[in-house]
């Protein structure tokens, strides 16, 4: 585990970025990877932000993408949800060692065997509801094909409620969106507020975010970047057709990945998280206690991932993939840099693209 003194921002290093180099790098990558648009925010070790977007909001138009535009950020939502759970623990409303059954009695067949911590770590053994069948199609497909259907979070849990666990809780890692639906229900139960209200009160309002919100409607607020997808509706394989995505059934995604934001405001959240503005030092230590995953180059904490790259660098953050968009937010402790990249198309391999941004900018600064 990395010591907390290594994570909190300080004055030990100064990596300053040339804005022109960043612009040229982002434009080159947008053209090289044939992306509709790419938005980037890179923060120097002195705290200054470099913001740039290249491309268009929607292919076939001249509507230039702006880095402030609304995007769906997918599973970056999980860092936010983890932060809420840790804040509930700080307030004395929760222990991460509590079981699901102790908080949401009767909701989950195996709830007495699964703790909140295991949900946060993807070590619960619960199957992922996203890939379960609803009316003959995968649940995730309904996000596109049935935008008007409402799926309360309890109905999503019912899809896996009586399913056998994939392994004994705590013994293995298996990424499961189901855990983060349960965590959303736990936040609502213990706070007495809706998840939208809690995120607004504990994250958006204190950080003065203007274009971040947890959606209740399936349409994006203006101005927004249209999503583009070259995957099938069930996200199982690549398609021959490009799909434009402006409407998505957010009830199916909910606290597993429905957050709306942009790279600038995601970066504001990440900076607040690691400078101690959102969580106590003790809570942040818990969040970044990483364990092995099914990928030897990555490890997972509480709603946050540690990436190890081929260049020897490591970063902390999370990626997101949702119909039409890919995103990643990263904090590089050794360089005291933050980097958030959002592309309005999927799949594109956004972590690889972000690493290319980092490598190119740092190479030119060395």
C-alpha positions as CSV (number, residue, x, y, z in Angstrom):
1,X,0.0,0.0,0.0
2,X,1.3,3.5,-0.8
3,X,1.7,5.8,2.2
4,X,-0.8,8.6,2.4
5,X,1.9,11.2,2.5
6,X,2.8,10.1,-1.1
7,X,-0.8,10.7,-2.3
8,X,-1.7,14.1,-0.8
9,X,-0.6,17.0,-3.0
10,X,2.5,18.8,-1.9
11,X,5.4,20.9,-3.2
12,X,7.9,18.2,-3.7
13,X,7.8,18.0,-7.5
14,X,7.1,20.5,-10.2
15,X,6.1,19.1,-13.6
16,X,5.0,22.0,-15.8
17,X,3.2,21.4,-19.1
18,X,3.5,23.4,-22.3
19,X,-0.1,24.1,-23.4
20,X,0.9,24.1,-27.1
21,X,2.4,20.7,-26.8
22,X,-0.8,19.4,-25.2
23,X,-2.9,20.9,-28.0
24,X,-0.8,19.4,-30.7
25,X,-0.8,16.0,-29.0
26,X,-4.6,15.9,-28.6
27,X,-5.2,17.0,-32.2
28,X,-2.8,14.4,-33.5
29,X,-4.4,11.6,-31.4
30,X,-7.9,12.6,-32.5
31,X,-6.9,12.3,-36.2
32,X,-4.8,9.2,-35.7
33,X,-7.6,7.3,-34.0
34,X,-10.4,8.7,-36.1
35,X,-12.3,10.0,-33.1
36,X,-15.4,12.2,-33.4
37,X,-14.1,14.2,-30.5
38,X,-11.7,14.1,-27.5
39,X,-11.7,16.3,-24.4
40,X,-8.7,16.5,-22.1
41,X,-7.8,18.2,-18.9
42,X,-4.3,17.9,-17.6
43,X,-3.3,19.5,-14.3
44,X,0.3,20.6,-13.5
45,X,2.0,19.9,-10.2
46,X,1.5,23.6,-9.5
47,X,-2.3,23.1,-9.7
48,X,-2.9,24.9,-13.0
49,X,-5.2,23.2,-15.5
50,X,-4.6,22.8,-19.2
51,X,-7.8,22.1,-21.1
52,X,-8.3,21.3,-24.7
53,X,-10.8,19.6,-27.0
54,X,-10.5,18.5,-30.6
55,X,-13.1,17.3,-33.1
56,X,-16.8,17.7,-33.2
57,X,-19.9,17.1,-31.0
58,X,-21.4,14.9,-33.7
59,X,-19.9,13.4,-36.8
60,X,-21.2,14.9,-40.0
61,X,-21.6,18.3,-38.5
62,X,-19.3,21.3,-38.0
63,X,-20.4,21.6,-34.4
64,X,-17.0,22.0,-32.6
65,X,-16.5,20.1,-29.4
66,X,-16.0,22.1,-26.3
67,X,-14.2,20.6,-23.3
68,X,-17.0,22.0,-21.0
69,X,-19.7,19.9,-22.9
70,X,-21.6,17.3,-21.0
71,X,-20.5,13.7,-21.4
72,X,-21.6,10.4,-19.9
73,X,-18.6,9.3,-17.8
74,X,-19.7,5.7,-17.1
75,X,-17.9,3.9,-14.3
76,X,-15.9,6.9,-13.1
77,X,-19.2,7.2,-11.2
78,X,-17.8,4.4,-8.9
79,X,-15.2,6.7,-7.4
80,X,-17.9,9.1,-6.4
81,X,-20.1,6.4,-4.9
82,X,-17.1,5.0,-2.9
83,X,-16.5,8.5,-1.6
84,X,-20.1,8.8,-0.4
85,X,-19.8,5.4,1.5
86,X,-16.6,6.5,3.2
87,X,-18.2,9.8,4.2
88,X,-21.1,7.9,5.7
89,X,-18.6,5.9,7.7
90,X,-16.9,9.1,8.8
91,X,-20.2,10.4,10.0
92,X,-20.8,7.2,12.1
93,X,-23.7,6.0,10.0
94,X,-21.9,3.0,8.6
95,X,-19.1,0.5,9.0
96,X,-17.7,-1.0,5.9
97,X,-17.7,-4.3,7.7
98,X,-21.5,-4.3,7.9
99,X,-23.3,-6.9,5.8
100,X,-25.8,-6.1,3.1
101,X,-28.5,-7.9,5.2
102,X,-27.9,-5.7,8.2
103,X,-28.7,-2.6,6.1
104,X,-31.1,-3.8,3.4
105,X,-32.8,-6.8,5.1
106,X,-34.4,-9.4,2.7
107,X,-33.2,-7.8,-0.5
108,X,-30.4,-10.2,-1.3
109,X,-30.4,-14.0,-0.7
110,X,-26.7,-14.0,0.2
111,X,-26.8,-10.6,1.9
112,X,-25.7,-11.9,5.3
113,X,-22.4,-13.1,3.8
114,X,-21.4,-10.0,1.9
115,X,-20.0,-6.8,3.4
116,X,-20.0,-3.2,2.1
117,X,-16.3,-3.3,1.7
118,X,-16.5,-6.4,-0.5
119,X,-19.1,-4.6,-2.7
120,X,-16.7,-1.6,-3.1
121,X,-13.8,-4.0,-3.9
122,X,-15.7,-6.1,-6.5
123,X,-15.0,-9.1,-4.2
124,X,-18.6,-10.0,-3.4
125,X,-19.0,-13.0,-5.7
126,X,-22.3,-11.4,-7.1
127,X,-23.0,-11.9,-10.8
128,X,-23.2,-8.8,-12.9
129,X,-26.8,-7.9,-13.6
130,X,-25.7,-6.0,-16.7
131,X,-25.3,-9.3,-18.6
132,X,-28.5,-11.0,-17.3
133,X,-31.5,-11.5,-19.6
134,X,-34.6,-9.3,-19.5
135,X,-37.4,-10.2,-21.9
136,X,-35.0,-12.2,-24.0
137,X,-32.2,-9.6,-24.3
138,X,-29.3,-8.7,-22.1
139,X,-30.1,-6.0,-19.5
140,X,-27.5,-3.6,-21.0
141,X,-29.2,-3.8,-24.4
142,X,-32.4,-2.3,-22.8
143,X,-30.4,0.8,-22.1
144,X,-30.7,1.6,-25.8
145,X,-33.6,-0.4,-27.1
146,X,-36.1,0.5,-24.3
147,X,-35.3,4.1,-23.2
148,X,-38.8,4.6,-21.8
149,X,-38.9,1.6,-19.5
150,X,-38.2,2.3,-15.9
151,X,-36.0,-0.1,-13.9
152,X,-36.0,0.7,-10.2
153,X,-32.7,-0.4,-8.6
154,X,-34.5,-3.1,-6.6
155,X,-35.6,-4.7,-9.9
156,X,-32.0,-4.8,-11.1
157,X,-31.0,-6.6,-7.9
158,X,-33.9,-9.1,-8.4
159,X,-32.2,-10.2,-11.7
160,X,-29.4,-11.8,-9.6
161,X,-31.0,-12.1,-6.2
162,X,-31.2,-15.9,-6.1
163,X,-28.3,-16.7,-8.3
164,X,-25.4,-18.7,-6.9
165,X,-22.4,-16.7,-5.9
166,X,-19.4,-17.0,-8.3
167,X,-17.1,-17.5,-5.3
168,X,-17.0,-17.1,-1.6
169,X,-17.1,-13.4,-0.7
170,X,-13.7,-11.8,-0.1
171,X,-11.7,-14.6,-1.8
172,X,-11.5,-13.4,-5.4
173,X,-12.0,-10.3,-7.6
174,X,-14.6,-10.1,-10.3
175,X,-15.9,-6.8,-11.6
176,X,-19.6,-6.6,-10.9
177,X,-21.8,-3.5,-11.5
178,X,-24.4,-5.2,-9.2
179,X,-22.3,-4.2,-6.1
180,X,-22.6,-0.5,-7.0
181,X,-26.3,-0.7,-7.4
182,X,-26.5,-2.1,-3.9
183,X,-24.2,0.6,-2.7
184,X,-26.5,3.3,-4.2
185,X,-29.4,1.8,-2.3
186,X,-27.3,1.8,0.9
187,X,-26.4,5.5,0.5
188,X,-30.1,6.3,0.1
189,X,-31.1,4.1,3.1
190,X,-28.6,5.6,5.5
191,X,-28.8,9.2,4.4
192,X,-32.5,9.4,4.0
193,X,-32.0,11.2,0.7
194,X,-32.0,10.3,-3.0
195,X,-28.7,9.6,-4.6
196,X,-29.1,12.7,-6.7
197,X,-29.5,14.8,-3.5
198,X,-26.5,13.2,-1.7
199,X,-24.2,13.7,-4.7
200,X,-25.3,17.3,-5.1
201,X,-25.0,18.1,-1.3
202,X,-21.7,16.3,-0.6
203,X,-19.8,16.6,-4.0
204,X,-21.3,19.0,-6.5
205,X,-22.2,21.9,-4.2
206,X,-19.0,22.1,-2.1
207,X,-16.8,21.8,-5.2
208,X,-18.9,24.4,-7.1
209,X,-19.4,22.1,-10.1
210,X,-21.6,23.5,-12.8
211,X,-21.9,20.8,-15.4
212,X,-21.8,17.6,-13.2
213,X,-25.0,15.9,-12.2
214,X,-26.6,12.6,-11.5
215,X,-29.3,12.2,-14.2
216,X,-33.0,11.5,-13.7
217,X,-33.8,12.0,-17.4
218,X,-32.5,10.0,-20.3
219,X,-31.6,13.0,-22.4
220,X,-28.4,14.9,-21.8
221,X,-28.6,18.6,-20.9
222,X,-27.2,21.1,-23.4
223,X,-24.5,21.6,-24.4
224,X,-23.5,18.0,-24.8
225,X,-21.4,15.7,-27.0
226,X,-23.3,13.1,-28.9
227,X,-22.2,9.6,-28.2
228,X,-21.0,7.4,-31.1
229,X,-20.8,3.6,-30.9
230,X,-19.3,0.9,-33.1
231,X,-20.5,-1.8,-30.8
232,X,-23.7,-3.8,-30.9
233,X,-26.5,-2.8,-28.5
234,X,-25.5,-5.6,-26.1
235,X,-21.9,-4.4,-26.3
236,X,-20.8,-8.0,-27.0
237,X,-19.0,-7.3,-30.3
238,X,-18.1,-4.7,-32.9
239,X,-20.8,-3.6,-35.4
240,X,-20.5,-2.6,-39.0
241,X,-22.6,0.4,-38.4
242,X,-21.9,3.6,-36.4
243,X,-24.7,4.5,-34.0
244,X,-25.4,8.0,-32.7
245,X,-26.5,8.0,-29.1
246,X,-28.2,11.0,-27.4
247,X,-30.8,9.1,-25.3
248,X,-29.9,6.3,-22.8
249,X,-32.0,4.6,-20.2
250,X,-30.2,5.8,-17.2
251,X,-32.3,3.7,-14.8
252,X,-30.5,0.6,-16.0
253,X,-27.1,2.1,-15.2
254,X,-27.9,4.1,-12.1
255,X,-25.1,4.2,-9.5
256,X,-22.9,1.8,-11.5
257,X,-22.2,4.5,-14.1
258,X,-24.9,7.1,-14.9
259,X,-22.9,10.3,-13.8
260,X,-22.8,13.2,-16.3
261,X,-19.8,15.5,-16.3
262,X,-16.8,16.8,-18.3
263,X,-13.0,16.4,-17.9
264,X,-12.6,19.7,-16.1
265,X,-15.1,18.9,-13.4
266,X,-14.0,15.3,-13.0
267,X,-10.5,16.6,-12.5
268,X,-11.8,19.1,-9.8
269,X,-13.3,16.1,-8.0
270,X,-10.1,14.1,-8.2
271,X,-8.0,17.0,-6.9
272,X,-10.3,17.5,-4.0
273,X,-10.2,13.8,-3.3
274,X,-6.4,13.6,-3.1
275,X,-5.8,16.9,-1.4
276,X,-8.0,15.9,1.6
277,X,-10.9,18.2,0.9
278,X,-13.5,15.4,0.6
279,X,-12.3,12.6,2.8
280,X,-10.2,12.3,6.0
281,X,-6.6,10.9,5.7
282,X,-7.8,7.7,7.3
283,X,-10.6,7.3,4.8
284,X,-8.3,8.0,1.8
285,X,-5.9,5.3,3.2
286,X,-8.7,2.8,3.1
287,X,-9.7,3.8,-0.4
288,X,-6.2,3.2,-1.8
289,X,-5.6,-0.1,-0.1
290,X,-5.2,-2.0,-3.3
291,X,-5.6,-5.7,-3.9
292,X,-4.9,-7.9,-6.9
293,X,-7.4,-8.2,-9.7
294,X,-7.7,-10.5,-12.7
295,X,-5.2,-8.2,-14.6
296,X,-1.6,-8.4,-13.3
297,X,-1.0,-4.8,-14.4
298,X,-3.9,-3.4,-12.3
299,X,-5.1,-3.6,-8.7
300,X,-8.3,-2.3,-7.1
301,X,-9.1,-0.5,-3.9
302,X,-12.5,1.0,-2.8
303,X,-14.0,2.2,-6.0
304,X,-10.6,3.2,-7.4
305,X,-8.0,1.4,-9.5
306,X,-4.2,1.4,-9.6
307,X,-2.8,1.2,-13.2
308,X,0.8,0.2,-13.9
309,X,2.0,1.2,-17.3
310,X,4.8,-0.1,-19.6
311,X,6.8,3.2,-19.1
312,X,7.2,2.3,-15.4
313,X,4.7,4.9,-14.3
314,X,1.7,4.2,-12.1
315,X,-1.6,6.1,-11.7
316,X,-4.7,6.0,-9.6
317,X,-8.2,6.5,-11.0
318,X,-10.9,4.8,-12.9
319,X,-12.1,4.3,-16.5
320,X,-15.6,4.4,-17.8
321,X,-17.2,2.8,-20.8
322,X,-20.9,3.4,-21.5
323,X,-22.9,3.4,-24.8
324,X,-21.3,6.1,-26.9
325,X,-18.5,7.3,-24.6
326,X,-15.2,6.2,-23.0
327,X,-13.5,8.1,-20.3
328,X,-10.6,7.8,-17.8
329,X,-9.4,9.9,-14.9
330,X,-5.9,9.4,-13.5
331,X,-3.6,10.8,-10.8
332,X,0.1,10.2,-11.3
333,X,1.6,10.5,-7.8
334,X,5.3,10.5,-8.8
335,X,4.7,13.5,-11.1
336,X,1.9,15.1,-9.2
337,X,-0.1,15.3,-12.4
338,X,-3.8,14.7,-13.0
339,X,-5.2,13.7,-16.4
340,X,-8.8,13.2,-17.5
341,X,-9.7,12.1,-21.0
342,X,-13.2,11.7,-22.5
343,X,-14.0,10.5,-26.0
344,X,-17.5,10.6,-27.4
345,X,-17.1,7.2,-29.0
346,X,-16.7,3.6,-27.9
347,X,-14.9,1.3,-28.0
348,X,-11.6,3.2,-28.5
349,X,-9.2,2.1,-25.7
350,X,-9.3,5.3,-23.8
351,X,-6.7,4.3,-21.2
352,X,-4.2,3.6,-24.0
353,X,-5.0,7.0,-25.5
354,X,-4.6,8.8,-22.1
355,X,-1.2,7.1,-21.7
356,X,-0.2,8.3,-25.1
357,X,-1.1,11.9,-24.0
358,X,0.9,11.5,-20.8
359,X,3.9,10.0,-22.6
360,X,4.0,12.6,-25.4
361,X,3.6,15.6,-23.1
362,X,6.2,14.4,-20.5
363,X,8.6,13.4,-23.3
364,X,8.5,17.0,-24.6
365,X,9.0,18.4,-21.1
366,X,12.0,16.2,-20.2
